[in-house]
Amino acid sequence: MKAVNHMGTIGIVANPNSGKDIRRIVSYATTFNNQEKISIVKRILSGIYELGDHHIYIMPDDNHLGYHALDGMNQKEIQDRVTIPDLYVSGDAQDTSDFVDYMAHELKADVIIVLGGDGTSRAAAKTIGDIPLIPVSTGTNNVYPQFIEGTVVAIAAAALADNVLKKDDIPRGKLIEVSVSDGQTDIGLIDAVVSRKNCIGARAITDEGDIDAILVTQSHPANIGFSALIGSSNIVLPEDDYGVYAALDWQRRDYVAAISVGVLVRFGLQQVRTLKPDEELRLKPGYFGTVALDGEREITFCPEDTITMKITRNGPRKVDVAQALQRVVDLGYLRASK
């Protein structure tokens, strides 16, 4: 029986482009198709419906994933609780940022679920503010989002919408704030990479030899992606109150890291440095290049530019779903009504 408390507001992002970038071509990664994303959204909708009379908003997109998820669902009551707002669709990461901004600041959502990879979570982080985020992995390199079943995600989301789980009990995470002396600014959730590649192009870095330096908020040898370059020698956990910076030496072969699925590289580290929150790192590369954030080139710079990076606690309130469910058990949320 449904445990009805009060009506909350839940947002769902299902990125139709996640898991399909160029890294799928140059590595052995599998493609996460949109049909599976639709199935995950269906399971999330069904779970939320069983746990409360919450209103759910799904991001519009040019593949119509939200409409496909609703199509064929048995309970008309579920469909009556779902809105796909009439927002402009550009077909890129801006759709995620715009939808999350709408949910966070106009509708005052209780929680936002994001299906995608590190890049999708990063796009959501730009505008989510203080709203809890549940990132679900459907992307290429997935350090930030979690591989977790949608039905279980629904329980955590409903508990937040019911105010059983409190927003303020979820701490804000780390992120990297990047600025260039020409006025450009951006953020990264996991890593910021300084690259000699001097154009944005397909965004993803496909030649690791272009990388000169990297700053990470978290790193582990089990990560797939550039943060593994630090993780091969320095493990940094999400809860650790610092990050690590290092310049790379591709002539040395001191360490091995998995920077993509099926791709191991050998490299050396130099100038390894720990950064505490709000401590500024200033770099002057002296060439034309780019800064990649969470694996995607986003910022260009010139020889005369100075790049400033710092790790802050301005990141999203990321929900650890397994911990959240342990908490709701303690609170009796999953006891069925008589």
RARAGI-V995378 format. One record per backbone hydrogen bond with DSSP energy under -1.0 kcal/mol. NH is the residue of the N-H (numbers start at 1). CO is the residue of the C=O. E is the energy in kcal/mol with one decimal. If there is no record, write none. Layout:
# RARAGI-V995378
nh=NH co=CO e=E
nh=NH co=CO e=E
This chain:
# RARAGI-V995378
nh=4 co=2 e=-1.0
nh=10 co=55 e=-2.5
nh=11 co=111 e=-2.1
nh=12 co=57 e=-2.6
nh=13 co=113 e=-3.0
nh=15 co=115 e=-2.2
nh=20 co=17 e=-1.1
nh=24 co=21 e=-2.0
nh=25 co=22 e=-1.5
nh=26 co=22 e=-1.5
nh=28 co=261 e=-1.6
nh=37 co=33 e=-1.2
nh=38 co=34 e=-2.4
nh=39 co=35 e=-2.0
nh=40 co=36 e=-2.2
nh=41 co=37 e=-2.4
nh=42 co=38 e=-2.3
nh=43 co=39 e=-2.0
nh=44 co=40 e=-2.3
nh=45 co=41 e=-2.8
nh=46 co=42 e=-2.4
nh=47 co=43 e=-2.1
nh=48 co=44 e=-2.5
nh=49 co=45 e=-2.3
nh=50 co=46 e=-1.7
nh=54 co=52 e=-1.4
nh=55 co=8 e=-2.9
nh=56 co=81 e=-2.7
nh=57 co=10 e=-2.8
nh=58 co=83 e=-2.2
nh=59 co=12 e=-2.6
nh=64 co=61 e=-1.5
nh=68 co=64 e=-2.2
nh=69 co=65 e=-2.3
nh=70 co=66 e=-1.8
nh=71 co=67 e=-1.7
nh=73 co=70 e=-1.9
nh=79 co=75 e=-1.2
nh=80 co=76 e=-2.2
nh=81 co=78 e=-1.2
nh=82 co=79 e=-1.3
nh=83 co=56 e=-2.6
nh=87 co=85 e=-1.8
nh=95 co=92 e=-1.9
nh=97 co=93 e=-1.8
nh=98 co=94 e=-2.9
nh=99 co=95 e=-2.5
nh=100 co=96 e=-2.7
nh=101 co=97 e=-2.1
nh=102 co=98 e=-2.2
nh=103 co=99 e=-2.6
nh=104 co=100 e=-2.9
nh=105 co=101 e=-2.6
nh=106 co=102 e=-1.5
nh=107 co=102 e=-1.9
nh=109 co=103 e=-2.4
nh=110 co=9 e=-2.9
nh=111 co=9 e=-1.0
nh=112 co=132 e=-2.0
nh=113 co=11 e=-3.3
nh=114 co=134 e=-2.6
nh=115 co=13 e=-3.3
nh=116 co=136 e=-2.4
nh=118 co=141 e=-1.3
nh=121 co=117 e=-2.1
nh=122 co=118 e=-2.2
nh=123 co=119 e=-2.1
nh=124 co=120 e=-2.1
nh=125 co=121 e=-2.5
nh=126 co=122 e=-1.1
nh=127 co=124 e=-1.4
nh=128 co=124 e=-1.3
nh=131 co=128 e=-1.8
nh=133 co=317 e=-2.5
nh=134 co=112 e=-2.6
nh=136 co=114 e=-3.5
nh=137 co=146 e=-3.0
nh=138 co=116 e=-2.2
nh=146 co=135 e=-2.6
nh=148 co=146 e=-1.0
nh=153 co=149 e=-1.8
nh=154 co=150 e=-2.0
nh=155 co=151 e=-1.0
nh=156 co=152 e=-1.6
nh=157 co=153 e=-2.5
nh=158 co=154 e=-2.7
nh=159 co=155 e=-2.2
nh=160 co=156 e=-1.7
nh=161 co=157 e=-2.5
nh=162 co=158 e=-2.2
nh=163 co=160 e=-1.3
nh=164 co=159 e=-2.3
nh=165 co=159 e=-1.7
nh=169 co=166 e=-1.5
nh=170 co=167 e=-2.0
nh=173 co=316 e=-2.2
nh=175 co=312 e=-1.7
nh=176 co=188 e=-3.5
nh=177 co=310 e=-3.0
nh=178 co=186 e=-2.8
nh=179 co=308 e=-2.5
nh=180 co=184 e=-2.5
nh=181 co=306 e=-1.9
nh=183 co=180 e=-2.7
nh=186 co=178 e=-2.1
nh=188 co=176 e=-1.9
nh=192 co=215 e=-2.4
nh=193 co=292 e=-3.0
nh=194 co=213 e=-2.3
nh=195 co=290 e=-3.1
nh=196 co=210 e=-2.7
nh=203 co=200 e=-2.2
nh=204 co=202 e=-2.1
nh=210 co=207 e=-2.0
nh=211 co=208 e=-1.9
nh=212 co=194 e=-3.1
nh=213 co=194 e=-1.3
nh=214 co=246 e=-2.4
nh=215 co=192 e=-2.3
nh=216 co=244 e=-2.4
nh=217 co=190 e=-2.6
nh=219 co=236 e=-2.4
nh=223 co=220 e=-1.8
nh=225 co=258 e=-1.7
nh=228 co=225 e=-1.5
nh=229 co=226 e=-1.8
nh=231 co=227 e=-2.2
nh=232 co=228 e=-1.4
nh=233 co=230 e=-2.0
nh=234 co=230 e=-3.1
nh=236 co=219 e=-1.9
nh=240 co=237 e=-1.3
nh=242 co=240 e=-1.2
nh=243 co=275 e=-2.4
nh=244 co=216 e=-1.4
nh=245 co=273 e=-3.3
nh=246 co=214 e=-2.2
nh=247 co=270 e=-2.7
nh=248 co=212 e=-3.2
nh=249 co=268 e=-2.7
nh=255 co=267 e=-2.5
nh=257 co=265 e=-1.9
nh=259 co=257 e=-1.0
nh=259 co=263 e=-1.1
nh=260 co=263 e=-1.2
nh=263 co=260 e=-2.2
nh=265 co=257 e=-2.3
nh=267 co=255 e=-1.6
nh=268 co=249 e=-1.9
nh=270 co=247 e=-2.6
nh=273 co=245 e=-3.0
nh=275 co=243 e=-2.6
nh=278 co=311 e=-3.6
nh=279 co=276 e=-2.1
nh=281 co=309 e=-3.0
nh=283 co=307 e=-3.0
nh=289 co=301 e=-1.9
nh=290 co=195 e=-2.1
nh=291 co=299 e=-2.6
nh=292 co=193 e=-2.8
nh=293 co=296 e=-2.9
nh=294 co=191 e=-2.5
nh=296 co=293 e=-1.3
nh=297 co=203 e=-3.3
nh=298 co=291 e=-2.6
nh=299 co=291 e=-1.8
nh=301 co=289 e=-2.4
nh=305 co=302 e=-1.9
nh=307 co=283 e=-3.3
nh=308 co=179 e=-3.2
nh=309 co=281 e=-2.6
nh=310 co=177 e=-1.6
nh=312 co=175 e=-2.4
nh=315 co=173 e=-2.4
nh=318 co=316 e=-1.5
nh=319 co=133 e=-3.0
nh=324 co=320 e=-2.6
nh=325 co=321 e=-2.4
nh=326 co=322 e=-1.7
nh=327 co=323 e=-2.0
nh=328 co=324 e=-2.2
nh=329 co=325 e=-1.7
nh=330 co=326 e=-1.8
nh=331 co=327 e=-1.7
nh=332 co=329 e=-1.4
nh=333 co=328 e=-2.4
nh=335 co=332 e=-1.4
